[in-house]
């Protein structure tokens, strides 16, 4: 069984991790900007959450640690965190997110703040180099390793990145037109 860690004992560790993520994300952002020679690819990248935006999502998750969680499941928690960070989208269940919805683009390499989704569960990537994500677990909000045996037994995780300025980000989720990779 995967080791689940409660939020309170890990606040200091998460804050340290957040600082490391910020440093990593800024470097990754600089490398992405300078190494891309394809203008269309750069414009496509610019439309999705930047590494700094991803850190805003993580900060919103950490900021809510003192508040009681009234969200009833993982998809409601993730939705509330994205809204607190300023990245609104119409609520979608984890099953809908897994298939793909308007307002999110499927990606291969996650960055902090991206979604990690299985059929029936969703979380927010905190530290991709360590496979750490934040979500609503059995014992409440917490972090875990998305490559731990429990999670890999649920099937292959998919990663999605929020698309900024998507004219349909607030639309009702559509199963008929999933976005991104299959």
C-alpha positions as CSV (number, residue, x, y, z in Angstrom):
1,X,0.0,0.0,0.0
2,X,1.3,3.5,-0.8
3,X,2.5,5.6,2.0
4,X,0.1,8.6,2.5
5,X,1.3,11.6,4.3
6,X,-1.1,14.0,6.0
7,X,-0.9,17.7,5.2
8,X,0.0,19.2,8.6
9,X,3.2,17.2,9.2
10,X,4.4,18.0,5.7
11,X,3.8,21.7,5.5
12,X,7.5,22.5,6.1
13,X,8.6,19.9,3.6
14,X,6.1,21.2,1.0
15,X,7.3,24.8,1.5
16,X,10.9,23.6,1.0
17,X,9.8,21.6,-2.0
18,X,7.9,24.6,-3.4
19,X,11.1,26.7,-3.2
20,X,12.9,24.0,-5.1
21,X,10.1,23.8,-7.6
22,X,10.2,27.5,-8.1
23,X,13.9,27.4,-8.8
24,X,13.5,24.4,-11.1
25,X,10.5,25.9,-12.9
26,X,12.2,29.2,-13.6
27,X,15.2,27.4,-15.1
28,X,13.0,25.1,-17.1
29,X,11.0,28.1,-18.3
30,X,14.2,29.9,-19.4
31,X,15.4,26.8,-21.3
32,X,12.1,26.3,-23.0
33,X,12.0,29.9,-24.2
34,X,15.6,29.9,-25.5
35,X,15.6,26.4,-27.1
36,X,12.4,26.7,-29.0
37,X,13.0,27.8,-32.6
38,X,9.6,27.1,-33.9
39,X,7.4,30.2,-33.4
40,X,4.2,28.2,-33.6
41,X,5.4,25.9,-30.9
42,X,6.3,28.8,-28.7
43,X,2.8,30.4,-29.2
44,X,1.2,27.0,-28.3
45,X,3.4,26.8,-25.2
46,X,2.6,30.4,-24.2
47,X,-1.2,29.6,-24.2
48,X,-0.8,26.9,-21.4
49,X,0.1,27.5,-17.8
50,X,3.6,28.8,-17.4
51,X,5.8,27.3,-14.7
52,X,5.1,30.4,-12.6
53,X,1.3,29.9,-13.1
54,X,1.8,26.3,-11.9
55,X,3.4,27.5,-8.8
56,X,0.4,29.7,-8.2
57,X,-1.8,26.6,-8.3
58,X,0.5,24.9,-5.8
59,X,0.4,28.0,-3.6
60,X,-3.4,28.0,-3.7
61,X,-3.4,24.4,-2.5
62,X,-1.0,25.2,0.3
63,X,-2.8,28.4,1.2
64,X,-6.0,26.4,1.8
65,X,-4.3,24.0,4.3
66,X,-5.6,25.9,7.3
67,X,-9.2,25.9,6.0
68,X,-11.4,22.9,6.5
69,X,-11.9,21.1,3.3
70,X,-15.6,21.0,2.4
71,X,-15.0,19.5,-1.1
72,X,-16.6,16.1,-1.3
73,X,-14.0,14.4,-3.6
74,X,-10.7,14.9,-5.4
75,X,-12.2,16.5,-8.5
76,X,-14.1,19.1,-6.4
77,X,-10.9,19.8,-4.5
78,X,-8.8,20.3,-7.6
79,X,-11.5,22.5,-9.2
80,X,-11.6,24.7,-6.0
81,X,-7.8,25.0,-6.0
82,X,-7.7,26.0,-9.6
83,X,-10.4,28.6,-9.1
84,X,-8.5,30.0,-6.0
85,X,-5.4,30.3,-8.2
86,X,-7.4,32.3,-10.8
87,X,-7.7,29.5,-13.4
88,X,-11.4,28.8,-13.6
89,X,-13.0,26.0,-15.6
90,X,-16.4,24.3,-15.5
91,X,-16.4,21.5,-12.9
92,X,-15.6,18.1,-14.4
93,X,-15.4,14.7,-12.7
94,X,-12.1,12.9,-12.7
95,X,-13.5,10.5,-15.3
96,X,-14.3,13.4,-17.7
97,X,-10.9,14.9,-17.0
98,X,-9.2,11.5,-17.8
99,X,-10.9,11.5,-21.2
100,X,-10.1,15.1,-21.8
101,X,-12.1,18.3,-21.6
102,X,-12.0,21.8,-23.2
103,X,-9.6,24.0,-21.4
104,X,-6.9,21.4,-20.8
105,X,-4.3,20.0,-23.1
106,X,-2.8,16.6,-22.6
107,X,0.9,16.6,-22.1
108,X,3.7,14.1,-21.7
109,X,6.0,15.8,-19.2
110,X,4.2,17.4,-16.3
111,X,5.3,20.6,-14.5
112,X,4.2,21.8,-11.1
113,X,0.6,22.7,-11.1
114,X,-0.5,20.3,-13.9
115,X,-3.2,17.6,-13.4
116,X,-2.3,14.0,-12.9
117,X,-5.5,11.9,-13.7
118,X,-6.5,8.3,-13.5
119,X,-10.0,6.9,-14.2
120,X,-11.7,7.9,-11.0
121,X,-9.0,10.1,-9.4
122,X,-7.3,13.4,-10.0
123,X,-4.5,15.4,-8.3
124,X,-2.2,18.3,-8.8
125,X,1.5,17.6,-9.6
126,X,3.7,19.2,-7.0
127,X,7.1,18.0,-7.9
128,X,7.4,16.0,-11.1
129,X,11.1,15.0,-10.6
130,X,9.9,13.1,-7.4
131,X,6.5,12.1,-8.8
132,X,4.8,14.0,-6.0
133,X,1.2,15.1,-6.2
134,X,-1.5,16.6,-4.0
135,X,-5.0,15.4,-3.8
136,X,-7.8,14.3,-1.5
137,X,-6.8,10.9,-0.1
138,X,-8.7,8.6,2.3
139,X,-7.3,10.4,5.3
140,X,-7.9,13.8,3.9
141,X,-5.9,16.2,1.7
142,X,-2.3,15.0,1.3
143,X,0.6,14.2,-1.0
144,X,1.8,10.9,-2.5
145,X,4.0,9.5,-5.2
146,X,2.0,9.0,-8.4
147,X,4.4,6.1,-9.4
148,X,3.8,4.2,-6.1
149,X,2.3,0.7,-6.6
150,X,-1.2,1.8,-5.5
151,X,-1.4,4.4,-8.2
152,X,0.2,2.4,-10.9
153,X,-2.2,-0.4,-10.2
154,X,-5.0,2.0,-11.2
155,X,-3.6,2.2,-14.7
156,X,-1.5,4.6,-16.6
157,X,-1.8,8.2,-15.4
158,X,-2.5,11.0,-17.8
159,X,-1.2,14.6,-17.4
160,X,-3.1,17.7,-18.5
161,X,-2.1,21.4,-18.5
162,X,-4.6,24.2,-18.2
163,X,-5.0,26.3,-21.4
164,X,-5.1,30.0,-20.6
165,X,-7.4,32.3,-22.5
166,X,-9.2,29.3,-24.0
167,X,-12.6,30.7,-25.1
168,X,-14.2,27.5,-23.9
169,X,-12.5,27.0,-20.6
170,X,-15.8,27.8,-18.8
171,X,-17.9,25.7,-21.1
172,X,-19.6,22.5,-20.1
173,X,-17.2,19.6,-20.4
174,X,-17.6,17.7,-23.7
175,X,-16.9,14.1,-24.1
176,X,-17.4,14.3,-27.8
177,X,-14.4,16.6,-28.4
178,X,-11.5,15.6,-26.0
179,X,-8.4,17.7,-26.5
180,X,-4.8,16.6,-26.7
181,X,-3.2,13.2,-27.1
182,X,-5.0,9.9,-27.0
